[in-house]
């Protein structure tokens, strides 16, 4: 009987660990131009409601995007994101 009770408690505890809840993703954007100018923005927080940790982790990731203008100037934007 004690083993069944302990097993039931363990199952309930595991189910709560993987439940959906609100998660915050904090991102800071840094832009670097080919002329050498670097601009860092203030941190922006996005809240994802009722989401599992694995789903939030796949959404809240670092990204790098480089664009080239018609004149050949490049701009690299880096969004450095982490779950809070």
The first five atom37 places (N, CA, C, CB, O) and aatype in JSON, in Angstrom:
{
  "aatype": [20, 20, 20, 20, 20, 20, 20, 20, 20, 20, 20, 20, 20, 20, 20, 20, 20, 20, 20, 20, 20, 20, 20, 20, 20, 20, 20, 20, 20, 20, 20, 20, 20, 20, 20, 20, 20, 20, 20, 20, 20, 20, 20, 20, 20, 20, 20, 20, 20, 20, 20, 20, 20, 20, 20, 20, 20, 20, 20, 20, 20, 20, 20, 20, 20, 20, 20, 20, 20, 20, 20, 20, 20, 20, 20, 20, 20, 20, 20, 20, 20, 20, 20, 20],
  "atom_mask": [
    [1, 1, 1, 1, 1],
    [1, 1, 1, 1, 1],
    [1, 1, 1, 1, 1],
    [1, 1, 1, 1, 1],
    [1, 1, 1, 1, 1],
    [1, 1, 1, 1, 1],
    [1, 1, 1, 1, 1],
    [1, 1, 1, 1, 1],
    [1, 1, 1, 1, 1],
    [1, 1, 1, 1, 1],
    [1, 1, 1, 1, 1],
    [1, 1, 1, 1, 1],
    [1, 1, 1, 1, 1],
    [1, 1, 1, 1, 1],
    [1, 1, 1, 1, 1],
    [1, 1, 1, 1, 1],
    [1, 1, 1, 1, 1],
    [1, 1, 1, 1, 1],
    [1, 1, 1, 1, 1],
    [1, 1, 1, 1, 1],
    [1, 1, 1, 1, 1],
    [1, 1, 1, 1, 1],
    [1, 1, 1, 1, 1],
    [1, 1, 1, 1, 1],
    [1, 1, 1, 1, 1],
    [1, 1, 1, 1, 1],
    [1, 1, 1, 1, 1],
    [1, 1, 1, 1, 1],
    [1, 1, 1, 1, 1],
    [1, 1, 1, 1, 1],
    [1, 1, 1, 1, 1],
    [1, 1, 1, 1, 1],
    [1, 1, 1, 1, 1],
    [1, 1, 1, 1, 1],
    [1, 1, 1, 1, 1],
    [1, 1, 1, 1, 1],
    [1, 1, 1, 1, 1],
    [1, 1, 1, 1, 1],
    [1, 1, 1, 1, 1],
    [1, 1, 1, 1, 1],
    [1, 1, 1, 1, 1],
    [1, 1, 1, 1, 1],
    [1, 1, 1, 1, 1],
    [1, 1, 1, 1, 1],
    [1, 1, 1, 1, 1],
    [1, 1, 1, 1, 1],
    [1, 1, 1, 1, 1],
    [1, 1, 1, 1, 1],
    [1, 1, 1, 1, 1],
    [1, 1, 1, 1, 1],
    [1, 1, 1, 1, 1],
    [1, 1, 1, 1, 1],
    [1, 1, 1, 1, 1],
    [1, 1, 1, 1, 1],
    [1, 1, 1, 1, 1],
    [1, 1, 1, 1, 1],
    [1, 1, 1, 1, 1],
    [1, 1, 1, 1, 1],
    [1, 1, 1, 1, 1],
    [1, 1, 1, 1, 1],
    [1, 1, 1, 1, 1],
    [1, 1, 1, 1, 1],
    [1, 1, 1, 1, 1],
    [1, 1, 1, 1, 1],
    [1, 1, 1, 1, 1],
    [1, 1, 1, 1, 1],
    [1, 1, 1, 1, 1],
    [1, 1, 1, 1, 1],
    [1, 1, 1, 1, 1],
    [1, 1, 1, 1, 1],
    [1, 1, 1, 1, 1],
    [1, 1, 1, 1, 1],
    [1, 1, 1, 1, 1],
    [1, 1, 1, 1, 1],
    [1, 1, 1, 1, 1],
    [1, 1, 1, 1, 1],
    [1, 1, 1, 1, 1],
    [1, 1, 1, 1, 1],
    [1, 1, 1, 1, 1],
    [1, 1, 1, 1, 1],
    [1, 1, 1, 1, 1],
    [1, 1, 1, 1, 1],
    [1, 1, 1, 1, 1],
    [1, 1, 1, 1, 1]
  ],
  "atom_positions": [
    [[0.82, -1.19, 0.0], [0.0, 0.0, 0.0], [0.87, 1.26, 0.0], [-0.93, 0.0, 1.2], [0.57, 2.23, -0.7]],
    [[1.94, 1.24, 0.8], [2.82, 2.4, 0.85], [3.5, 2.63, -0.49], [3.86, 2.22, 1.95], [3.7, 3.78, -0.89]],
    [[3.86, 1.54, -1.18], [4.52, 1.68, -2.48], [3.58, 2.32, -3.5], [4.99, 0.31, -2.99], [4.01, 3.15, -4.3]],
    [[2.32, 1.94, -3.46], [1.34, 2.52, -4.4], [1.16, 4.01, -4.1], [-0.02, 1.78, -4.3], [1.09, 4.81, -5.03]],
    [[1.09, 4.37, -2.84], [0.95, 5.77, -2.46], [2.16, 6.58, -2.9], [0.74, 5.9, -0.95], [2.01, 7.67, -3.45]],
    [[3.35, 6.06, -2.68], [4.57, 6.76, -3.09], [4.63, 6.89, -4.61], [5.81, 6.02, -2.57], [5.05, 7.93, -5.13]],
    [[4.23, 5.85, -5.32], [4.22, 5.89, -6.78], [3.23, 6.94, -7.27], [3.88, 4.51, -7.37], [3.53, 7.68, -8.2]],
    [[2.07, 7.01, -6.66], [1.07, 8.01, -7.04], [1.59, 9.42, -6.79], [-0.25, 7.78, -6.26], [1.38, 10.31, -7.61]],
    [[2.25, 9.63, -5.68], [2.82, 10.95, -5.38], [3.88, 11.32, -6.4], [3.41, 10.98, -3.95], [3.95, 12.46, -6.84]],
    [[4.71, 10.36, -6.78], [5.77, 10.62, -7.78], [5.16, 10.98, -9.13], [6.68, 9.39, -7.93], [5.65, 11.9, -9.79]],
    [[4.12, 10.29, -9.54], [3.46, 10.59, -10.82], [2.86, 11.98, -10.8], [2.37, 9.54, -11.13], [2.98, 12.73, -11.78]],
    [[2.21, 12.35, -9.73], [1.62, 13.68, -9.61], [2.71, 14.75, -9.64], [0.78, 13.8, -8.31], [2.55, 15.78, -10.3]],
    [[3.81, 14.53, -8.95], [4.91, 15.5, -8.93], [5.5, 15.7, -10.32], [6.01, 15.06, -7.95], [5.78, 16.82, -10.72]],
    [[5.68, 14.62, -11.06], [6.22, 14.72, -12.42], [5.25, 15.45, -13.34], [6.52, 13.32, -12.99], [5.68, 16.24, -14.18]],
    [[3.97, 15.2, -13.19], [3.0, 15.87, -14.06], [2.97, 17.37, -13.81], [1.6, 15.28, -13.84], [2.73, 18.14, -14.74]],
    [[3.21, 17.8, -12.58], [3.26, 19.24, -12.3], [4.54, 19.87, -12.86], [3.16, 19.49, -10.8], [4.53, 21.05, -13.22]],
    [[5.6, 19.13, -12.92], [6.88, 19.66, -13.41], [6.82, 20.01, -14.89], [8.0, 18.66, -13.17], [7.54, 20.9, -15.34]],
    [[5.97, 19.33, -15.65], [5.91, 19.59, -17.08], [4.65, 20.36, -17.48], [5.97, 18.27, -17.85], [4.26, 20.35, -18.64]],
    [[4.02, 21.01, -16.53], [2.79, 21.72, -16.82], [3.06, 23.03, -17.56], [2.02, 22.0, -15.54], [4.17, 23.55, -17.56]],
    [[2.01, 23.52, -18.18], [2.12, 24.78, -18.9], [2.0, 25.93, -17.9], [1.03, 24.89, -20.0], [1.21, 25.89, -16.96]],
    [[2.81, 26.96, -18.13], [2.73, 28.15, -17.3], [3.26, 29.33, -18.1], [3.51, 27.97, -15.97], [3.75, 29.16, -19.22]],
    [[3.18, 30.52, -17.54], [3.68, 31.71, -18.21], [5.2, 31.74, -18.12], [3.06, 33.0, -17.59], [5.78, 31.47, -17.07]],
    [[5.84, 32.08, -19.24], [7.3, 32.14, -19.28], [7.73, 33.44, -19.96], [7.9, 30.91, -20.03], [7.13, 33.85, -20.95]],
    [[8.77, 34.07, -19.41], [9.27, 35.34, -19.94], [10.54, 35.11, -20.75], [9.54, 36.34, -18.8], [11.46, 34.4, -20.32]],
    [[10.58, 35.72, -21.92], [11.76, 35.7, -22.79], [12.3, 37.12, -22.87], [11.41, 35.13, -24.22], [11.61, 38.03, -23.33]],
    [[13.54, 37.31, -22.43], [14.16, 38.63, -22.44], [15.18, 38.69, -23.58], [14.84, 38.94, -21.07], [16.09, 37.87, -23.65]],
    [[15.02, 39.68, -24.47], [15.9, 39.83, -25.63], [16.55, 41.21, -25.64], [15.13, 39.59, -26.93], [15.91, 42.22, -25.37]],
    [[17.84, 41.22, -25.98], [18.58, 42.46, -26.17], [19.08, 42.46, -27.6], [19.77, 42.6, -25.14], [19.7, 41.5, -28.06]],
    [[18.83, 43.56, -28.32], [19.21, 43.67, -29.72], [20.47, 44.52, -29.85], [18.07, 44.27, -30.55], [20.57, 45.61, -29.29]],
    [[21.44, 43.99, -30.6], [22.66, 44.72, -30.91], [22.78, 44.81, -32.42], [23.93, 44.02, -30.28], [22.67, 43.8, -33.12]],
    [[23.01, 46.02, -32.93], [23.14, 46.25, -34.36], [24.54, 46.78, -34.64], [22.05, 47.23, -34.89], [25.0, 47.73, -34.0]],
    [[25.22, 46.15, -35.62], [26.56, 46.57, -36.01], [26.54, 46.86, -37.51], [27.64, 45.48, -35.65], [26.16, 46.01, -38.31]],
    [[26.96, 48.08, -37.87], [27.01, 48.46, -39.29], [28.41, 48.25, -39.83], [26.56, 49.93, -39.49], [29.37, 48.12, -39.07]],
    [[28.52, 48.21, -41.16], [29.83, 48.0, -41.77], [30.77, 49.18, -41.51], [29.68, 47.78, -43.28], [31.98, 49.05, -41.65]],
    [[30.22, 50.33, -41.13], [31.06, 51.49, -40.8], [31.65, 51.38, -39.39], [30.25, 52.78, -40.92], [32.47, 52.2, -38.99]],
    [[31.22, 50.35, -38.63], [31.76, 50.14, -37.3], [30.88, 50.63, -36.17], [33.07, 50.79, -37.19], [31.24, 50.48, -35.0]],
    [[29.74, 51.22, -36.5], [28.84, 51.73, -35.47], [28.1, 50.56, -34.81], [27.83, 52.74, -36.07], [27.51, 49.72, -35.49]],
    [[28.13, 50.52, -33.48], [27.43, 49.49, -32.72], [26.37, 50.14, -31.86], [28.42, 48.66, -31.85], [26.64, 51.1, -31.13]],
    [[25.15, 49.62, -31.93], [24.04, 50.12, -31.14], [23.43, 48.96, -30.37], [22.97, 50.82, -32.03], [23.1, 47.93, -30.96]],
    [[23.28, 49.12, -29.06], [22.65, 48.1, -28.23], [21.38, 48.68, -27.64], [23.61, 47.6, -27.1], [21.4, 49.72, -26.99]],
    [[20.27, 47.99, -27.87], [18.98, 48.45, -27.36], [18.74, 47.97, -25.94], [17.85, 47.98, -28.26], [19.49, 47.15, -25.4]],
    [[17.68, 48.49, -25.34], [17.3, 48.04, -24.0], [16.63, 46.67, -24.1], [16.35, 49.07, -23.31], [16.08, 46.32, -25.14]],
    [[16.69, 45.92, -23.04], [16.1, 44.58, -23.03], [14.58, 44.67, -23.17], [16.48, 43.84, -21.73], [13.93, 45.5, -22.54]],
    [[14.05, 43.8, -24.0], [12.61, 43.69, -24.2], [12.16, 42.33, -23.67], [12.23, 43.87, -25.71], [12.78, 41.31, -23.96]],
    [[11.08, 42.32, -22.91], [10.56, 41.08, -22.35], [9.24, 40.73, -23.02], [10.38, 41.2, -20.81], [8.33, 41.55, -23.09]],
    [[9.16, 39.49, -23.51], [7.93, 38.97, -24.09], [7.45, 37.84, -23.2], [8.15, 38.47, -25.57], [8.22, 36.94, -22.86]],
    [[6.18, 37.87, -22.81], [5.61, 36.82, -21.97], [4.78, 35.88, -22.83], [4.75, 37.42, -20.83], [3.87, 36.3, -23.54]],
    [[5.11, 34.6, -22.75], [4.34, 33.56, -23.44], [3.46, 32.89, -22.4], [5.28, 32.51, -24.17], [3.96, 32.38, -21.39]],
    [[2.17, 32.89, -22.64], [1.22, 32.38, -21.66], [0.92, 30.9, -21.92], [-0.08, 33.2, -21.69], [0.81, 30.46, -23.06]],
    [[0.78, 30.15, -20.83], [0.41, 28.73, -20.87], [1.25, 27.95, -21.88], [-1.06, 28.58, -21.21], [0.71, 27.35, -22.81]],
    [[2.56, 27.95, -21.68], [3.47, 27.27, -22.59], [4.42, 26.38, -21.79], [4.27, 28.3, -23.45], [4.81, 26.73, -20.67]],
    [[4.78, 25.25, -22.36], [5.71, 24.34, -21.71], [7.13, 24.87, -21.87], [5.59, 22.91, -22.28], [7.41, 25.64, -22.79]],
    [[8.01, 24.46, -20.98], [9.39, 24.93, -20.99], [10.12, 24.64, -22.29], [10.14, 24.31, -19.86], [10.85, 25.49, -22.79]],
    [[9.93, 23.44, -22.85], [10.59, 23.08, -24.1], [10.13, 23.94, -25.26], [10.35, 21.64, -24.41], [10.93, 24.32, -26.12]],
    [[8.83, 24.23, -25.29], [8.3, 25.09, -26.36], [8.86, 26.5, -26.23], [6.75, 25.12, -26.31], [9.25, 27.11, -27.23]],
    [[8.89, 27.02, -25.02], [9.41, 28.37, -24.8], [10.89, 28.44, -25.17], [9.22, 28.79, -23.33], [11.34, 29.44, -25.75]],
    [[11.64, 27.4, -24.85], [13.07, 27.38, -25.17], [13.29, 27.41, -26.68], [13.73, 26.15, -24.56], [14.24, 28.04, -27.15]],
    [[12.44, 26.72, -27.45], [12.61, 26.72, -28.9], [12.24, 28.06, -29.52], [11.77, 25.61, -29.52], [12.74, 28.39, -30.6]],
    [[11.38, 28.82, -28.88], [10.98, 30.14, -29.39], [11.99, 31.21, -28.96], [9.57, 30.52, -28.89], [12.35, 32.09, -29.76]],
    [[12.45, 31.14, -27.74], [13.31, 32.17, -27.15], [14.78, 31.82, -27.4], [13.04, 32.32, -25.62], [15.45, 31.28, -26.52]],
    [[15.26, 32.13, -28.59], [16.62, 31.8, -28.97], [17.35, 32.99, -29.55], [16.63, 30.65, -29.97], [16.73, 33.96, -30.0]],
    [[18.66, 32.91, -29.55], [19.5, 33.94, -30.16], [19.36, 33.84, -31.68], [21.0, 33.78, -29.73], [19.29, 32.74, -32.23]],
    [[19.3, 35.0, -32.33], [19.25, 35.01, -33.8], [20.16, 36.1, -34.33], [17.79, 35.22, -34.3], [20.36, 37.13, -33.69]],
    [[20.72, 35.85, -35.51], [21.6, 36.81, -36.17], [21.1, 36.99, -37.59], [23.1, 36.33, -36.15], [20.85, 36.01, -38.3]],
    [[20.94, 38.26, -38.01], [20.44, 38.56, -39.34], [21.33, 39.64, -39.96], [18.95, 39.02, -39.29], [21.52, 40.71, -39.37]],
    [[21.86, 39.36, -41.14], [22.71, 40.33, -41.84], [22.01, 40.79, -43.11], [24.1, 39.72, -42.16], [21.54, 39.97, -43.9]],
    [[21.95, 42.1, -43.3], [21.35, 42.66, -44.52], [22.39, 43.49, -45.25], [20.1, 43.53, -44.18], [23.29, 44.07, -44.65]],
    [[22.25, 43.52, -46.58], [23.15, 44.3, -47.42], [22.3, 45.29, -48.2], [23.99, 43.38, -48.39], [21.34, 44.9, -48.87]],
    [[22.66, 46.57, -48.12], [21.9, 47.61, -48.84], [22.36, 47.65, -50.3], [22.09, 49.01, -48.16], [23.32, 46.98, -50.68]],
    [[21.67, 48.42, -51.1], [22.01, 48.57, -52.51], [23.4, 49.14, -52.71], [21.0, 49.45, -53.19], [24.03, 48.86, -53.73]],
    [[23.88, 49.92, -51.77], [25.22, 50.52, -51.89], [26.32, 49.57, -51.39], [25.28, 51.83, -51.11], [27.5, 49.9, -51.48]],
    [[25.93, 48.41, -50.87], [26.91, 47.44, -50.39], [27.19, 47.5, -48.91], [28.18, 47.62, -51.12], [27.97, 46.7, -48.4]],
    [[26.58, 48.43, -48.2], [26.77, 48.52, -46.75], [26.04, 47.36, -46.07], [26.25, 49.89, -46.21], [24.92, 47.01, -46.44]],
    [[26.68, 46.78, -45.08], [26.06, 45.67, -44.35], [25.67, 46.1, -42.94], [27.01, 44.46, -44.3], [26.32, 46.94, -42.32]],
    [[24.61, 45.5, -42.47], [24.15, 45.7, -41.1], [23.86, 44.33, -40.51], [22.88, 46.64, -41.04], [23.13, 43.54, -41.1]],
    [[24.44, 44.05, -39.35], [24.2, 42.78, -38.67], [23.44, 43.05, -37.39], [25.54, 42.04, -38.38], [23.87, 43.83, -36.53]],
    [[22.29, 42.39, -37.27], [21.44, 42.54, -36.09], [21.47, 41.22, -35.32], [19.96, 42.94, -36.48], [21.2, 40.16, -35.88]],
    [[21.81, 41.31, -34.04], [21.84, 40.13, -33.18], [20.82, 40.3, -32.07], [23.27, 39.9, -32.59], [20.86, 41.28, -31.33]],
    [[19.9, 39.35, -31.97], [18.92, 39.33, -30.88], [19.37, 38.24, -29.91], [17.45, 39.06, -31.41], [19.26, 37.05, -30.21]],
    [[19.88, 38.65, -28.76], [20.36, 37.72, -27.75], [19.24, 37.51, -26.74], [21.66, 38.24, -27.05], [18.93, 38.4, -25.95]],
    [[18.63, 36.32, -26.76], [17.45, 36.06, -25.94], [17.71, 34.95, -24.94], [16.26, 35.69, -26.83], [18.47, 34.01, -25.2]],
    [[17.06, 35.07, -23.77], [17.14, 34.02, -22.76], [15.86, 33.98, -21.95], [18.36, 34.23, -21.84], [15.21, 35.01, -21.73]],
    [[15.51, 32.78, -21.51], [14.33, 32.61, -20.66], [14.63, 33.1, -19.26], [13.87, 31.14, -20.64], [15.72, 32.87, -18.73]],
    [[13.68, 33.76, -18.67], [13.81, 34.25, -17.29], [12.95, 33.42, -16.38], [13.42, 35.74, -17.19], [12.91, 33.67, -15.17]]
  ]
}
